[in-house]
Amino acid sequence: MSGGDSYHYGNKIHGDNVNIYGGTGNTGIVKHQSLALHEATEELVRLLRELRRSVEPGSAQVIDDSLPVIASGASAPQERHRALIAMATIAATVGSLGQPVADAVNKVLGLMGAL
């Protein structure tokens, strides 16, 4: 581990990163989530891409719209939460075919502390 709450994994640095470039009243922080959350999110994205091939076009479009939000660590927590709930809903509508996605969504939500 190197320096405070940051650690290196491969070529990536995980930990908080704050950049302020002038102005006044600036607020904001980029939170780098845990490796477990990153891995769970990658698995969910993979499962969603598979599921997308098996759903009707309207649901496929919702998946397409939600994938960038889910995959990006920079998405606002509320926006990411909404996208995850939308994916859980789609997964529930396709029954057993969607169960792996529903499980993966619940894992990501749990790691985000949103359950």
NUMAR-90230 format. One line per field, with one value per residue (C-alpha): residue number from 1; x, y, z. Coordinates in nm, 3 decimals, always signed. Example, Ala and Ser with C-alpha at 12.3 -4.5 7.8 and 13.67 -1.06 7.14 Angstrom:
<pts>
num (1 / 2)
east (+1.230 / +1.367)
north (-0.450 / -0.106)
up (+0.780 / +0.714)
</pts>
This chain:
<pts>
num (1 / 2 / 3 / 4 / 5 / 6 / 7 / 8 / 9 / 10 / 11 / 12 / 13 / 14 / 15 / 16 / 17 / 18 / 19 / 20 / 21 / 22 / 23 / 24 / 25 / 26 / 27 / 28 / 29 / 30 / 31 / 32 / 33 / 34 / 35 / 36 / 37 / 38 / 39 / 40 / 41 / 42 / 43 / 44 / 45 / 46 / 47 / 48 / 49 / 50 / 51 / 52 / 53 / 54 / 55 / 56 / 57 / 58 / 59 / 60 / 61 / 62 / 63 / 64 / 65 / 66 / 67 / 68 / 69 / 70 / 71 / 72 / 73 / 74 / 75 / 76 / 77 / 78 / 79 / 80 / 81 / 82 / 83 / 84 / 85 / 86 / 87 / 88 / 89 / 90 / 91 / 92 / 93 / 94 / 95 / 96 / 97 / 98 / 99 / 100 / 101 / 102 / 103 / 104 / 105 / 106 / 107 / 108 / 109 / 110 / 111 / 112 / 113 / 114 / 115)
east (+0.000 / +0.133 / +0.035 / -0.276 / -0.589 / -0.447 / -0.311 / -0.177 / -0.323 / -0.150 / -0.115 / -0.420 / -0.425 / -0.721 / -0.812 / -0.952 / -0.849 / -0.943 / -0.860 / -0.960 / -0.877 / -0.956 / -1.298 / -1.483 / -1.721 / -1.587 / -1.710 / -1.666 / -1.456 / -1.384 / -1.427 / -1.238 / -1.434 / -1.292 / -1.146 / -1.437 / -1.687 / -1.488 / -1.478 / -1.850 / -1.936 / -1.729 / -1.910 / -2.247 / -2.160 / -2.061 / -2.388 / -2.593 / -2.431 / -2.529 / -2.884 / -2.928 / -2.926 / -3.231 / -3.465 / -3.709 / -3.584 / -3.727 / -3.549 / -3.233 / -3.239 / -3.273 / -2.972 / -2.776 / -2.861 / -2.774 / -2.445 / -2.229 / -2.376 / -2.317 / -1.967 / -1.843 / -1.701 / -1.761 / -2.141 / -2.334 / -2.441 / -2.811 / -2.781 / -2.595 / -2.852 / -3.139 / -2.962 / -2.902 / -3.267 / -3.371 / -3.145 / -3.288 / -3.638 / -3.551 / -3.383 / -3.696 / -3.918 / -3.725 / -3.737 / -3.460 / -3.269 / -3.227 / -3.144 / -2.764 / -2.811 / -3.041 / -2.784 / -2.502 / -2.708 / -2.771 / -2.400 / -2.305 / -2.573 / -2.449 / -2.089 / -2.208 / -2.385 / -2.718 / -2.903)
north (+0.000 / +0.343 / +0.671 / +0.712 / +0.547 / +0.489 / +0.163 / +0.043 / -0.245 / -0.302 / +0.038 / +0.178 / +0.380 / +0.317 / +0.569 / +0.919 / +1.171 / +1.539 / +1.795 / +2.162 / +2.401 / +2.751 / +2.901 / +2.938 / +2.716 / +2.402 / +2.076 / +1.722 / +1.415 / +1.116 / +0.804 / +0.501 / +0.204 / -0.123 / -0.385 / -0.616 / -0.358 / -0.310 / -0.684 / -0.728 / -0.442 / -0.593 / -0.926 / -0.751 / -0.568 / -0.898 / -1.061 / -0.764 / -0.783 / -1.150 / -1.083 / -0.799 / -1.048 / -1.224 / -0.936 / -0.734 / -0.413 / -0.175 / -0.358 / -0.382 / -0.002 / +0.041 / -0.190 / +0.012 / +0.336 / +0.194 / +0.017 / +0.334 / +0.457 / +0.124 / +0.076 / +0.426 / +0.480 / +0.851 / +0.816 / +0.982 / +0.722 / +0.804 / +0.769 / +0.439 / +0.312 / +0.395 / +0.213 / -0.092 / -0.102 / -0.082 / -0.379 / -0.578 / -0.506 / -0.627 / -0.936 / -1.014 / -0.994 / -1.265 / -1.519 / -1.774 / -1.631 / -1.307 / -1.460 / -1.428 / -1.058 / -1.008 / -1.176 / -0.963 / -0.644 / -0.734 / -0.798 / -0.459 / -0.282 / -0.455 / -0.353 / +0.004 / -0.006 / +0.054 / -0.256)
up (+0.000 / -0.076 / +0.082 / +0.291 / +0.156 / -0.192 / -0.322 / -0.652 / -0.848 / -1.178 / -1.342 / -1.167 / -0.849 / -0.624 / -0.358 / -0.342 / -0.605 / -0.572 / -0.840 / -0.808 / -1.087 / -0.965 / -0.898 / -0.570 / -0.379 / -0.544 / -0.405 / -0.528 / -0.496 / -0.717 / -0.506 / -0.636 / -0.514 / -0.396 / -0.624 / -0.532 / -0.658 / -0.976 / -1.043 / -0.962 / -1.196 / -1.477 / -1.432 / -1.435 / -1.756 / -1.917 / -1.809 / -1.931 / -2.275 / -2.292 / -2.169 / -2.417 / -2.705 / -2.557 / -2.474 / -2.682 / -2.848 / -2.583 / -2.303 / -2.514 / -2.549 / -2.171 / -2.126 / -2.385 / -2.204 / -1.862 / -1.940 / -1.955 / -1.627 / -1.453 / -1.594 / -1.513 / -1.169 / -1.226 / -1.243 / -0.962 / -0.704 / -0.753 / -1.131 / -1.097 / -0.847 / -1.088 / -1.372 / -1.152 / -1.046 / -1.413 / -1.489 / -1.197 / -1.329 / -1.679 / -1.531 / -1.330 / -1.638 / -1.825 / -1.543 / -1.500 / -1.797 / -1.601 / -1.262 / -1.301 / -1.383 / -1.084 / -0.858 / -1.002 / -0.956 / -0.593 / -0.541 / -0.688 / -0.485 / -0.171 / -0.238 / -0.297 / +0.037 / -0.133 / -0.008)
</pts>
